């Protein structure tokens, strides 16, 4: 096993589209799994049309091949690939998998101990099982969108599809659990994961609060409803700072930093519960301080007194940040399409023994067809070119 690649020897078939399910394969590939990415011949994955960055990052380290599931010859080739794989990732609707004869029940006939994750919008059972869906559908269905935004305005979405990100991480976690079970028992299994469920799982308080007290979290804007002060503040030079004074110590340091240490003993602000009750009065002091001082000065004060804070960074701010650079959060990766190195996100998390590796950015359409079909499946030149002519690959 390579020092960098803890998952070396694990072969993954990524028969999924767009963002969330491909992220599962992406994360596995970062740590050495061989990932074979299947796309529609001549068209490719939709993310190829979302802009350069999405495809190149989400599908890095993957061997890009084309295959048409609508043709019987394509399905037969898929069976051959599955027979040589450990994991299959797919996100087509259940009815689509059945129509193409590539559902779990079909695939275990060619690979008995297969691990397959079916990552769909609403899961494999229930009245919504056949409904299509994307991140914003999942975020809205889960209740996240309902509680995000300002009370007098329409709900808003995050600047990135959170459901896709959470789903990808949860999916990779699920696959690793199944592989651990396989290592112990030799058994594969089907993983049934929906796009909305990770969001429901991680928003831990809202189900219990509704069950016990009938509480429905409403939109409140940017402040934290259970901690004060905890909000965004605008500086004199119109830069934004977020300050979460989540502990008593941080609150006391913050009051010293803004020149009001006496507020620590103010009866209105003695405890977090009181500060939440008197949030507006407390925030007046903070807004006054930051509106009178530049970002640079404000940072100096907060740093001096050990206050937890962050500037609200643009991608340009992040790209040039010295901490990000030292942590190798942004790395250089070779791009086959551009024939040069490009910058993208590094590997997360950092392991002391098996750090992982990014070998190439998302590859051009069908870039690895010859390697997989002729190298792995041993197709002859004549058979390979015949299938290309038929549009199967």
C-alpha positions in Angstrom: 0.0 0.0 0.0 1.2 3.5 -0.9 2.0 5.7 2.1 -0.3 8.4 0.7 -3.2 6.2 -0.3 -5.0 4.3 2.5 -7.8 3.2 0.1 -5.5 1.9 -2.5 -6.9 -1.4 -3.9 -10.5 -0.2 -3.5 -12.2 0.2 -6.9 -15.2 2.5 -7.1 -17.7 2.9 -10.0 -19.1 6.4 -9.9 -22.3 6.0 -11.9 -23.8 9.2 -10.6 -24.4 12.8 -11.8 -24.1 16.4 -10.8 -22.7 17.2 -7.3 -23.7 15.3 -4.2 -23.1 11.6 -5.1 -20.0 12.4 -7.2 -18.6 14.1 -4.1 -18.7 10.7 -2.3 -16.4 9.3 -5.0 -14.3 12.4 -4.9 -13.6 12.1 -1.2 -12.8 8.4 -1.6 -10.5 9.2 -4.5 -8.6 11.8 -2.5 -7.4 8.9 -0.3 -6.4 6.5 -3.0 -9.5 4.6 -4.2 -9.5 4.0 -7.9 -12.6 5.8 -9.1 -14.1 5.2 -12.6 -16.5 8.0 -13.5 -19.2 7.0 -16.0 -20.8 9.6 -18.3 -23.2 9.7 -21.2 -21.3 9.4 -24.5 -21.1 12.8 -26.3 -22.8 14.7 -23.5 -21.0 14.1 -20.3 -22.1 15.1 -16.8 -24.2 18.2 -16.3 -21.4 19.7 -14.1 -19.2 20.1 -17.2 -21.6 22.9 -18.1 -21.7 24.5 -14.7 -18.3 26.3 -15.2 -14.7 25.1 -15.1 -14.3 24.8 -11.4 -17.1 22.5 -10.4 -16.1 19.7 -12.8 -12.4 19.9 -12.2 -12.7 19.7 -8.4 -15.6 17.3 -7.9 -14.2 14.8 -10.4 -10.5 15.0 -9.7 -8.6 11.8 -9.4 -11.4 10.0 -11.4 -10.8 7.9 -14.5 -13.4 9.4 -17.0 -15.2 6.9 -19.3 -18.4 7.0 -21.3 -21.1 4.4 -21.4 -24.8 4.4 -22.5 -27.1 2.7 -20.1 -29.9 3.0 -22.7 -28.3 0.3 -24.8 -28.2 -3.4 -23.8 -24.6 -3.6 -24.8 -23.9 -0.7 -22.4 -25.6 -2.5 -19.6 -23.6 -5.7 -20.2 -20.4 -3.6 -20.2 -21.5 -2.1 -16.9 -21.9 -5.6 -15.4 -18.4 -6.4 -16.4 -17.1 -3.2 -14.7 -19.2 -3.9 -11.6 -17.8 -7.5 -11.4 -14.3 -5.9 -10.9 -15.4 -3.2 -8.4 -15.8 -3.0 -4.7 -18.2 0.0 -4.5 -20.9 1.4 -6.8 -22.2 4.9 -6.4 -25.4 5.9 -8.2 -28.1 8.6 -7.8 -30.7 7.8 -10.4 -34.3 7.4 -9.4 -35.3 3.9 -8.3 -37.5 3.4 -11.3 -34.7 4.4 -13.6 -32.4 1.8 -12.1 -35.1 -0.9 -12.5 -35.7 0.1 -16.1 -32.0 -0.2 -17.0 -31.7 -3.4 -14.9 -28.8 -1.9 -12.9 -30.4 -1.8 -9.4 -28.8 -3.5 -6.5 -30.7 -6.8 -7.1 -29.2 -6.9 -10.6 -25.7 -6.0 -9.7 -25.2 -8.5 -6.8 -25.8 -11.2 -9.4 -22.4 -10.3 -10.9 -20.7 -9.2 -7.7 -22.2 -10.9 -4.7 -20.3 -8.9 -2.0 -20.8 -5.5 -3.7 -21.2 -2.3 -1.6 -23.6 0.0 -3.4 -24.8 3.3 -2.3 -28.0 4.6 -3.8 -28.1 8.3 -3.1 -31.5 9.7 -4.3 -33.5 12.8 -3.6 -36.0 11.1 -1.2 -34.7 7.6 -0.6 -35.8 4.2 -2.0 -39.2 3.9 -0.2 -42.0 6.2 0.8 -44.5 8.2 -1.2 -41.8 10.6 -2.6 -39.3 7.9 -3.6 -39.7 8.5 -7.4 -39.6 12.3 -7.1 -36.6 14.1 -8.6 -34.7 16.6 -6.5 -31.6 18.7 -6.1 -29.9 20.6 -3.2 -32.5 23.4 -2.9 -35.3 20.9 -3.0 -33.7 19.0 -0.1 -32.8 22.1 1.9 -36.4 23.4 1.6 -38.0 20.0 2.4 -35.7 19.5 5.5 -36.8 22.8 7.1 -33.4 24.5 6.7 -34.6 27.1 4.2 -37.7 27.9 6.3 -35.5 29.2 9.1 -32.9 30.9 7.0 -33.2 34.6 6.3 -34.9 37.7 7.7 -38.4 37.5 9.2 -39.9 40.2 6.9 -38.4 38.7 3.7 -38.6 35.5 1.7 -36.5 32.6 2.8 -33.0 32.5 1.4 -30.4 29.8 0.4 -26.7 29.6 1.3 -24.2 30.7 -1.3 -23.3 27.0 -1.8 -25.6 23.9 -2.0 -25.3 22.7 1.6 -27.4 19.6 1.0 -24.9 18.4 -1.7 -22.0 19.0 0.6 -23.5 17.3 3.6 -24.8 14.5 1.5 -21.4 13.9 -0.1 -19.7 13.7 3.3 -22.4 11.5 4.8 -22.2 9.3 1.7 -18.5 8.8 2.0 -18.9 8.1 5.7 -21.6 5.5 4.9 -19.4 3.8 2.3 -16.5 3.6 4.8 -18.8 1.9 7.4 -19.9 -0.6 4.8 -16.3 -1.3 3.8 -15.5 -1.9 7.4 -18.3 -4.3 7.7 -17.1 -6.0 4.5 -13.6 -6.3 6.0 -15.0 -8.0 9.1 -17.5 -10.3 7.4 -16.8 -10.4 3.7 -20.4 -9.2 3.1 -21.4 -6.3 0.9 -24.6 -4.3 1.3 -27.0 -1.7 -0.1 -26.8 1.8 1.4 -30.0 3.8 1.0 -29.3 7.5 1.5 -31.5 10.5 0.5 -30.4 14.1 -0.1 -32.5 15.6 2.7 -31.8 13.2 5.5 -28.3 14.4 6.4 -29.7 17.8 7.0 -32.5 16.5 9.2 -29.9 14.5 11.2 -27.5 17.3 11.9 -30.0 20.0 12.8 -30.2 18.4 16.2 -32.5 20.6 18.3 -35.4 21.4 16.1 -37.3 18.1 16.1 -37.0 17.6 19.8 -38.0 21.2 20.5 -41.1 20.8 18.3 -42.0 17.5 19.9 -41.7 18.7 23.5 -42.7 22.3 23.2 -44.3 22.8 19.8 -41.6 25.4 19.0 -41.0 26.2 15.3 -37.8 28.0 14.6 -38.5 31.1 12.5 -36.2 33.3 10.4 -34.3 35.8 12.5 -31.7 37.3 10.3 -28.0 36.9 11.1 -27.9 36.8 14.9 -27.7 33.6 16.9 -31.0 33.2 18.8 -29.4 31.5 21.8 -26.1 33.4 22.2 -25.5 37.1 22.5 -23.6 38.9 21.2 -23.3 36.8 18.1 -23.7 38.6 14.8 -22.1 40.4 11.9 -20.8 43.9 12.4 -19.9 46.5 9.8 -16.6 48.4 10.2 -15.9 52.1 9.3 -14.4 51.0 6.0 -17.4 48.8 5.3 -15.9 45.4 5.9 -17.8 42.7 7.8 -16.7 41.0 11.0 -18.5 38.1 12.7 -18.2 37.7 16.4 -19.6 34.8 18.3 -19.3 35.5 22.0 -20.3 31.9 22.9 -18.6 31.7 26.3 -18.4 34.1 29.3 -14.7 34.5 28.9 -15.0 35.6 25.3 -17.8 38.0 26.2 -15.6 39.6 28.9 -12.6 39.9 26.5 -14.8 41.4 23.9 -16.1 44.1 26.2 -12.5 45.0 27.0 -11.5 45.0 23.4 -14.3 47.5 22.5 -13.4 49.8 25.4 -16.3 48.9 27.7 -15.1 46.6 30.4 -17.7 48.0 32.8 -20.4 46.2 30.8 -19.2 42.8 32.2 -20.8 43.8 35.5 -23.9 45.5 34.0 -27.0 43.8 35.4 -28.4 43.6 31.9 -25.5 41.5 30.6 -24.4 39.4 33.6 -25.3 36.0 31.9 -25.8 34.8 28.4 -29.6 34.5 29.1 -29.7 38.1 30.1 -27.6 39.2 27.1 -30.0 37.3 24.8 -32.9 39.1 26.4 -31.2 42.5 26.1 -29.5 41.8 22.7 -30.4 45.1 21.0 -29.0 47.2 23.8 -25.8 45.2 23.9 -25.4 45.3 20.1 -25.7 49.1 20.1 -22.3 49.2 21.8 -20.8 46.9 19.3 -22.2 48.6 16.3 -21.0 51.9 17.6 -17.4 50.6 18.1 -17.1 49.0 14.7 -18.7 51.8 12.8 -16.1 54.2 14.2 -13.1 52.0 13.5 -11.5 50.4 10.4 -11.2 46.7 9.9 -7.4 46.8 10.5 -7.8 48.6 13.9 -10.7 46.3 14.9 -8.7 43.2 14.2 -5.8 44.5 16.2 -8.0 45.0 19.2 -9.8 41.7 18.9 -6.4 39.9 18.4 -4.9 41.6 21.4 -7.6 40.5 23.7 -8.1 37.0 22.4 -11.6 37.4 21.0 -12.9 34.8 18.6 -13.8 36.5 15.3 -13.4 36.3 11.6 -13.6 38.7 8.7 -16.1 37.8 6.1 -13.8 36.7 3.3 -14.2 36.7 -0.4 -12.5 33.9 -2.4 -9.8 36.4 -3.1 -9.2 37.0 0.6 -9.1 33.3 1.2 -6.8 32.5 -1.7 -4.1 34.9 -0.5 -4.5 34.2 3.2 -1.1 33.1 4.8 -2.8 30.6 7.1 -4.6 28.9 4.2 -1.3 28.8 2.3 0.6 27.2 5.2 -2.1 24.7 5.8 -2.0 23.7 2.1 -5.8 24.3 1.8 -5.1 25.4 -1.8 -2.8 23.2 -3.9 -1.6 22.9 -7.5 -3.0 20.1 -9.5 -2.3 19.0 -13.1 -5.2 19.6 -15.6 -5.2 17.3 -18.7 -7.5 19.6 -20.6 -5.4 22.7 -20.0 -2.1 20.8 -20.0 -0.9 22.8 -17.0 -1.2 23.0 -13.2 -4.2 24.8 -11.7 -5.1 25.8 -8.2 -7.9 24.0 -6.2 -8.8 22.9 -2.7 -6.4 20.6 -0.9 -7.3 17.4 0.9 -9.3 17.4 4.1 -8.7 16.1 6.7 -5.0 15.8 7.3 -3.7 12.4 8.4 -0.2 12.0 9.8 0.4 8.6 8.2 -1.9 8.5 5.1 -2.3 12.1 3.8 -3.9 11.3 0.5 -3.0 12.7 -2.9 -4.6 14.7 -5.8 -3.1 13.4 -9.1 -5.2 15.2 -11.7 -8.1 17.5 -12.1 -11.4 16.3 -13.6 -10.5 14.8 -16.9 -11.9 15.4 -20.4 -14.8 13.3 -21.5 -13.9 9.7 -22.2 -10.2 10.4 -21.4 -9.7 7.0 -19.8 -11.9 4.9 -22.2 -8.9 3.0 -23.7 -7.4 2.3 -20.3 -10.6 0.9 -18.8 -12.2 -0.9 -21.6 -9.1 -2.3 -23.2 -6.9 -2.5 -20.2 -9.3 -3.5 -17.4 -12.0 -5.3 -19.5 -9.6 -6.6 -22.2 -11.7 -5.5 -25.1 -10.0 -6.0 -28.5 -9.3 -3.0 -30.8 -12.0 -4.2 -33.1 -14.6 -4.6 -30.3 -13.7 -1.3 -28.8 -14.0 0.7 -32.0 -17.2 -1.1 -32.9 -18.8 -0.1 -29.6 -17.6 3.5 -30.1 -19.3 3.5 -33.6 -22.5 2.2 -32.0 -22.5 5.0 -29.4 -22.3 2.5 -26.6 -19.1 4.1 -25.3 
